[in-house]
Amino acid sequence: MSFVGIIFTAVFVNNVVLYQLLGLCPLFAAAGSRRSALGLGLAVSLVLALTAPAVWALQHLVLVPLRLAYLQTLAFVLLIAGIFQLVRLAGLVLARLAPAAHRALGVHLPLAAVNCVVLGSCLLLVPGLSSAGRSAIAGLSAGAGFLIASVVLASIQARLRSEWVPEAMRGLPITLVSAALMALGFLAFDRVLLAKLFG
Amino acid sequence: MREGAFFRGLARENPLLVYLLGLCPALAVSDLVSKALGLGAGVILVLLAAVAAARLLRPVIPERLQPLVWLVLVAALVSLVDLAMQAWLPALRQQLGVYLQLLAVNCLILGLVERLARRRSLSRCLRLAAGQGAGFTLALLLIALVREVLGSGTITLFPFGSFGGVIRIPGLSLHPARAVSLAAGALLVLGYLVALAGRLKAGRRRAEQRSAG
């Protein structure tokens, strides 16, 4: 598949949140403000762009040649935890050099570690890709898909604050229903549209 | 009203409908009842084994290493369940896909292991864990029932004997509302169920206040 195809598929067609239902817990936690949604989306994109090629290398250069594919889950979890520690160290350095950027991004890095977006995207994307570079692009695009979903959801929440919502639906239920309507909207991006756009 | 450790997880502290823990795998597999049952069984097994092992290992593991050890422990248990399922229930394993492996980073399991490893009594830990696992499975089953009945017009169970495993609901199975079995339907059904759970809770609180005052 071409690079444009990989990007379009990961951002719109197989959107991590709205198609694959991954990373919902941090998404709803950050839906309160657009700022934190943006920070969370950037953090997830950064972590995914780093982990996807690393996981690709682990899978195709270590696990498959050594016939250790049954250790996949354990190996991926450990690798992702390791990369996350590195990112956190980098975050500490960032805090010294650029405090403002760290405030916007740093708070969300712990959330991004344990959540299932990272492991889920790696498990779904990596087996089908042919090189580490493609995995990095796919990981970054999956992160961008998450960023779009989280920012749009936070914007919907901001609009809803001035509207009347039935008492039982206030808070999480209305957020879930908003996300459901967004997911319905994203159904417009499907494989047929992809084929028409990129042949 | 004081409930037993096991029953607390079923209703009042239901992990899925009250605390919204472990959402990601739960919503993705709730389009068929058989998948919900399979994932629920996996969660209960992993949860019980992980909580018991963490509770027993805690005295010998340094405080700083504990999060890492719990992560490895849960991932290893999930791999075991995964391999067992590949051997004995390959069709179900195929349907669950990556969402079974994702239990390794499930916030319900990791959170509970972290929290319960500090408790003193092992049997109480196990009862709390079993209650949370059962509550998760029941809520998942409820979502799956609504989604599969409305979205496909069927109830898929496991085939045994002359029973093929799929119950068709007359009328609905010919013209189902397909959107309910897509990702959008999962979010929608969960949204309304959470609203219902919140409403029941508010009603019960009001009744308790009335009887107290």
Interface residues (C-beta under 8 A of the other chain):
Chain A: L18 Y19 Q20 L21 L22 G23 L24 C25 F28 Y70 L71 Q72 T73 L74 V77 L78 A81 V114 N115 C116 L119 G120 L123 L124 A168 M169 G171 L172 P173 I174 T175 L176 V177 A179 A180 L181 A183 L184 L187
Chain B: L20 L21 L23 C24 P25 L27 A28 L68 L71 V72 A75 A76 V78 S79 D82 L83 V98 Y99 Q101 L102 A104 V105 N106 C107 L110 A179 L182 A183 A184 G185 A186 L187 L188 L190 G191 Y192 V194 A195 L196 G198 R199 A202
